[in-house]
Each structure stands twice: as structure tokens, then as C-alpha cells.
Amino acid sequence: MLQRLRQVLLLVIVCSLLGLGVLPAYHYRHLRHFEYSTHQVTIPTTDADLWARAVEKVKEARGSTGGAALVIPTQLRHYEDRHWFLATQVAEVEKFSVQSCQDFVDLAALLERGELVSLPAVTENYILFGVGAKADDEAFSRFVEDHNIALYNETELRDAYARLDSQRLKLQTEISSLQKQPAKKPPVRRQKSELTSTLKKEIAARQQELQATTDEKTMLDQAYGQAASRQALLRDYESLQTLAKNFAGRSYNLDDAADRRALKVSMLSSLRPQAVKILEEVAKAYHDKFARPLPVSSLVRPEQYQHTLRKVNRNAVLIDTPPHSTGLAFDIDYRYMSGEEQNFLMMELARLKDEGRIEVIRERNANYHVFAFVDGKRPDDQLITAALEAAGAPPDEEAHHAAQQPEKPAKTAKTNKSAKKVKKPAKLKTQGRTLKRKRR
């Protein structure tokens, strides 16, 4: 009974998320009111020589020049309450009902509607330096409740079932054979113990593979077993095929592993126009000053990709609406920059923050995280306070901030160490659905 209930619940969740492919017209018009025309985004043709020169300039040794002491402005430091930084971004997303993307299917829909624009790998002013580095070549899938549901057409779905049935039969045969294997009589007792232990390990390993195969088939049954969800998943596959035929100036074959990875990297090279405008402004100032392209290490990141990235990047947050999943955030890599370059860049970012156009922080993993506000105006403190719990703050912290809100970022690293331990937050209603907060 419990298993049946879980299957029904998963089916409801799948159908609900698949039904969110079309953003309500009101929210779409509201956002489009603040977007500048995508035709104003300069997207020159990528060329191999330009890419090679850009990489060389980014990694070029600075030598004795630019050895200035690093001065981090308060605008790029954590607030006294560290949740305030993330809550500011969550408040902006909720204020304008910005749609985030769970997976590459959602990202494809945003790109097709023109809400996100694809950026070239390199221009004179910036280079996408590491964007999509963790993209894999696996088949595209839907991401539901921390699970991947593979996308197939009808033929591929039949092949997937046949593969799983064949694999299950093979493993069952191997396990049965191992269990019936006669015990050899070794010359000494110790060798007998070692042989028994090895046999048990082999059987356990096969049983584990068999369970994984069974679980995969169960997921397919739950996702494709009902007509409504089956048709929705088949349509998702068709929409990706349509995008792959002509995206960013080239065609991709979804049956080819290398092409699948290349398409994912290309899709991850996208932002909302508001963020592109900020990126181009900062990149031009940096290039004009140092004659180097600005290294941009991350742009839009679906929650599915965010989970993959979290394994190697602790700053990849797993709240319901991570900033990067909205297409309003990007990261700048400062690993190869001199002190002079970093100081200049931080002053530019601090100026934009003082103007109320961005939220920004200097992360310890060699990145500046930049988040662009939709209308170029910072959300008010009341909205930020209301978003604290959604940003991971303990429930009682919102009430505390209602009486007293943080005014300035912390000035020293010592103050940052006083951040409270985050409790598990409650559910958050986002974009017409309620999801459990995902945490690791």
C-alpha cells in the first residue's frame, strides 16, 4: 500500500512539473517589460585563434607587475547575517516571479521563449572560462525529487526496457550460478575462509547491481506507465530534438554522446538579458584597463546540474530556487588575476552594488558571484526579511530581522565566523508548486 502511494505521489509530481513548461502570460509580460532587446547583445562568431589568444591572456604570468596588496571592499564581504546575501536574491526572484529551471528541458523552454540568450564562447572583452566543465554526455533527463527520469522516444523506450530485462536476467543467472558453486576443498583452513569470503563478496556485488537495475525499471514504470506522464515525457524529448536541430548556429545529434555534451555546454552558456548587460559592462571596463578578456566561469545552472556541481563546489547552493537556476547570476574567475586587477574589478562591482543594480560577493573558491536585479533596483528590506527562511535561515530569524535588520556587511573575517547554524527550513511555495527543500 505504501509503495503504491509513493508511486501515485511521484506521478502527480512529474505531471505537475511537466505542466510548468509554459510560464503564465502575466509573469512573462511583467519580466519582458524590463528586458532590453536581445538584438542589443553582441554575439560575434567564435573563432579558434581568438579563443587560444584569450586563454593565453587569462593564464599569462603577471610577473612583478600588478603586485598590489588585496583590498576587499565591504560591499563584497558577507553581511553580519550571512543569510541576508542569499535572501536578497530570493526576494528578487519572488518579487518578479522569475522562473527557474529544474533541468535542461526547462532551460530549453526558456531559451525557445527568448527569456534567456545564448552567449558566444569568447569575445574581445570576455571568455567563458570553465562554463559547463562538469556537463556529462548522458542522455537528457527530467529532474524530479532528486531523481533523473531519462527521456526517450518510443523506439528508445522499448530498447531501454529490453536492455533492463536482459541485464536483470543476466545478473539473476550469475547470482544463481555463484550460489550453486561447489565449495572447493583448500589444503588449509585459512584458504577456505578466504574463498568463502570472496564468493560472498561476488554475490553481494551482483545483487547490488540487480537491485539498481530493478530500481531503474521501477522508475521507468512510474514515469512512463501512465498515459498522461508518458505523453508529456515524449513531448519533452521532441522539444529537445527540435532545439538540437538548430541551436546557437549549429546542429546536434542527440544519439551521439559527444554532441549531447556539446549541446549541454552550449545551453549552459546562457543568461537573462539583464545579467548579460551587467556582464558586458564589467567585462569592457576590465578589458579597457588591462587588455585582457574577463574570465567568466559560470552562467545559468539548472538545479539538476547544480546537484552535480555541488560535489566539487560547496558554494553551489541547494535551496528551492538557487540564484544560478534563474539565469540572473554569473561568476567571474579571479584565480589568475593580479592584486591590481582584482582591486580594480572589485571597485567596479562595488560601484554597481552601491547603485543598487547587483548583489555581489567574493567567494573563497576564486570566484566573484554576481546577481543582476531585474529592473536595476535592489528589493526593499521588507521583502528580503520575508525571504530569509527561504534562503535557509532558521524560522525564528525572520521575526528577529523584522525588528532589527542588518545595515552593513561584516568588516572582518572574525565577524563572519559568528553565523548561526542553519536549521532545516520548512516547505516553500514557488511558481505555483510546493517542493520540499533539497539539502545535502
Buried (B, 14 or more C-beta within 10 A) or exposed (E): EEEEEEBEEBBEBBEBBBEBBEBEEEBBEBBEEBBEEBEEBEBEEBEEEBBEBBBEBBEEEBEEEBEEEEEBBBBBBBBBBBBBBBBBBBBBBBBBBBBBBBBBBBBBBBBBBEBBBBBBBBBBBBBBBBBBEBBEEEBBBBBBEEBBBBBBBEEBBEEBBEEBEEBBEBBBEBBEEBEEEEEEEEEEEEEBEEBEEEBEEBBEBBBEBBEEBBEBBBBBEBBBEBEEBBEBBBBBBEBBBEBBEEBBEEEBBBEEEEBBBBBBBBBBBBBBBBBBBBBBBBBBBBBEEBEBBBBBBBBBBBBBBBBBBBEEBEBBBBBBBBBBBBBBBBBBBBEBBBBBBBBBBBBBBBBBBEEEBBBBBBBEBBBBBBBBBBBBEBBEBEBBBBBBBBBBBBEEBBEBBEEEBBEEBBEEEEBBEEBEEBEEBEEBEBBEEEBEBBEE
